[in-house]
Amino acid sequence: MFGLKSRWKEIRRFTLTTLRNLGMGKRNLEDRVQEEAQCLVEELRKTNGSPCDPTFILSCAPCNVICFTVFQNRFDYKDQDFLNLMEKLNENVKILSSPWMQLTYISELSSKVQEEIHRVVGRNRSPCMQDRSHMPYTDAVIHEVQRFISLIPINVPHAVTCDIKFRNYIIPKGTTVITSLTSVLNDSKEFPNPEIFDPGHFLDKNGSFKKSDYFMPFSTGKRICAGEGLARMELFLFLTTILQNFKLKPLVNTKDIDTTTMVNGFASVPPQYQLCFIPV
C-alpha cells in the first residue's frame, strides 16, 4: 500500500512539474486559450446562425489547447490527423461529457451574462482571467453549471492507507472507498433547493461572488484533478468569448429546454441539443 502511495506521489509530482514547465498557471497558457477561443468563434461563425449541434466544435477547442501545450502545434478543426485524434479520444470518454459543452444550461441566462461581459470587457478586446473578479454573476453561472450537472457524480476509487474511524465506523486499512461528489454538490444545507438551477447559490446578498467549500466538481484533497486550473481557465474564457460574440438561440422555448442529465458510464451528460449562434 505504501509503495503505491509513494509511486502516486512521484507520478503526481512529475505531472504537475511537467504541466508547469509547459505553461500551466503562466500567462502564455492564458494567451493560448484566448487564441483558441478566437479560433472557436471563427468556426462558429461558419454556421451562419443556422441550427447546429455544437458538441464537436466545442470539444475541439480544449483538445487543441492540450495539443499546442504538448506538441507546440494546433490543428485546423477539419485536419484529418486531428479528426483521428478526436475519434480516439471519443472512444474513451464521450465528448458530450466535457464541462464546456453544457451551453444549453445557460441559454435562458445568456442576456444577463452578456450584459456583464459587455460592461466589463466590451467588444474591442478578448476576455482575460483578470476580468473574472469583476464578473461575479458570470462566475456564479459557471460554478452553478458545474454544480448542477455534477459532471463526475462518483469519484474514482481510492483506498485507505491505515485503519481509520469515520462517523463511528472503522474502515480497515486497504479498504476501497468510493465517494459521492453529487451528494456534496446537492447538499441542501449549503445549496437551498439544489434541484433548481440558481446562480444565486454562489452569490451573497450584495451580488458578490461567494465561494463554497462544498464546490468540488474536480474532487478535493491531495488527489484533486491535476488539470483543474486549465479547465477553469477554459470554462471562463471560452464561455465569455462565445457570449461576447454570439447570442445563443435554442430551437425551443427556453422553458421547454430539457436539462435532465443522463449518466453515461463515468460521467453525467446532457441530452443532444441544437443551438443557433447569432452574431451580435
RARA-V785022 format. One line per field, one symbol per residue. ss: DSSP state (a for helix, b for strand, c for the rest). Layout:
ss=???
This chain:
ss=caaaaaaaaaaaaaaaaaaaacccccaaaaaaaaaaaaaaaaaaaccccccbccaaaaaaaaaaaaaaaaaccccccccaaaaaaaaaaaaaccaaacaaacaaaaaaaaaaaaaaaaaaccccccccaaaaaacaaaaaaaaaaaaaaccccbcccbbccccbbbccbbbccccbbccbaaaaacccccccccccccaaaabcccccbcccccccccccaaaccccaaaaaaaaaaaaaaaaaabbbbbcccaaacccccbbbccbbbcccccbbbbbc
